[in-house]
Amino acid sequence: MSYRFGLAALAATASFALVGLPAAVAETTAPSFAVQNAANTYTRLGFKSYERGNYEKAANYATKGAAKGFKKSRRAIAYTILCASLGQQNALDEALAACDAAIELSATNWQAVNNRGVINYLAGNESIALADFTAAAALPKGEFAQANVDLLAGIKLAASK
């Protein structure tokens, strides 16, 4: 599994591109999806398609990458990409199922837990979304998810005023 972390990557890309976010999403007021790359050809192509904003193509590649026969960790990454891609297409039920499949394969995959939070947020389940973001932020390398926790807390605070 290959993550794009480190100062060199940070200098070369926009900060949110480290986890596969399109530039337009990085400056939004809604929680953001996170995806990661892997050595599997289909997963890598799904990741690149997602980064380019071609969510339908990303979902197709991720579906192939999630096929049985690949390592569980790589299948979890593929399901995470599938979840985000389907979420971007507003296929929330299918996206939620993909997130759950990723979490079942790898309970410490913070991207999958974060993405399930985004899906729950989009479905109007803000309290469940906040619980997912909080859980994702507590996982190893889950610092990105803290931004979604803070964002959702800020939205709730603004709504209560």
N, C-alpha and C positions, 0 to 999 in steps of 0.2 A: 504494500500500500504506500502511496506517495503523497505526502502533504506538501503544500507550498508555504512553508513557514520559514522565517529567518529574515535577517536584515537585508540581505541581497535581494530576496524576492520582494520584500516590502518596498525597497527603493525602485524596483523595476516595474511594479504593478500598483494599481490602486489598492488601498488597504483592504477593501472588501473583496477584491478579485482573488485574494488568497484562498477563499473558500468557494469560489465559483459564482460570485454574484455579478450580474450584469451591472454596468456603471450606473444605469438609470435607477436601479433598485437601491444602490448604495445611499442615495440621498432621499429616501422616502420616509414617510411618517408611519408606515406600517411595518410590522415585523418582517424580517428577511429570511429567505431560505439559505441553506448552506449545502454545498455538494463537495465531493472530494474525488480525486483521481485514483486509478489503480492500474496495474500492469495488464490486466485483461483487455484485449483489443476492443471488445464491444463497450466495456465500461469506459475506457479512455475516449472512444469516439462519442459516447453519450455525454461525458463531461465536457468535451470540446464543443459539441452541439449546444449544450446548455449554456456555456459561456457566451456563445454567439447569439443566443436568444432564439434558437431553433428548437423549441420545446417538444414539438411533435417528433422530430427526428431523434432528439435526446431520449424521449420515452421509448421509441422503437429500439434503439441501441441498448438502453438499460434493461429492457425486457429480455433481450438476448443475453446480456451479461448476467442476468439473475438466474439463468437456466441451471438446472441441476448438473453436476459434474465439475463445476468450478468450486474453488475453495470457499468455505462459509464466509470468511472475511471479505472476499471479493464480491460474493453474492450480496452481502449486506450493503456494500458500497453501491452496487448496481441498484438495489431496491431504494436506497437513499436518493439517488439521482432520479429514479422513476417517480418517487414521491414528489420531489420538487418540480419535476417536469409536468406531471399531471396537475399539481396544484397551480402552476402557472397557467394551465389551460382550463382551470376552474372545474376539473373533474375531482371534486373533493372526496367522494366516497372511495373511489379507486385509489386516490392519493393516500388516504388514511390507511387503507389496506396495505399499500406498499410500505408505508412507514412502519406499520406494525410488524410486517414481515422482516424488515431490516433490524428492528429492535429485537425480535425473537432470535435472529441469527447472531446479533452482537449487541448485548444490552449496554455496552459502554460506548457505543457509537453516538457521540454527542450530536452529530449532524442529523441523524435519524430522529432523535428525541426533539431536537430543535425544530426540524421540519414538521413533525407531528404537531408541535405547538403552533406553527404558522397555519397549518391546515385547520386546527381547532379555532384559531383566531378568525380565519376567513369564514368558517362555518358559524361564527357568532358565539362560540363557547370560550369567552375570554378567561374565565377562572381556570378552566382546564388548560388553556394555552399558557397561562402564567405558571401553572404547576409544571408543565412540560419544559418551559424555558428555564425555570429555576433548577429542575433536575438536570437539564443539559449543561447548564453553567457549572454545576458541581462535578461534572465528569472531567476526566483528564483532557486537557486542551480545549475545554469548552468555554473559554473566556468570551468568544464571539457571542454566545447565547446570552451573556449578561447584558449586552446591548439591547436585546429583545426584552429582557426582564425590565430594564430601566425604561425602555420605550413604552411598554405596556403599563408600567406603574405611573409614568408621566401622563399617559392618556387617561387613566382612571382618576388621577389627581385633578387634571384639567376638567374632567366631566363632573367632579364633585363640587367644584367651585361655583 
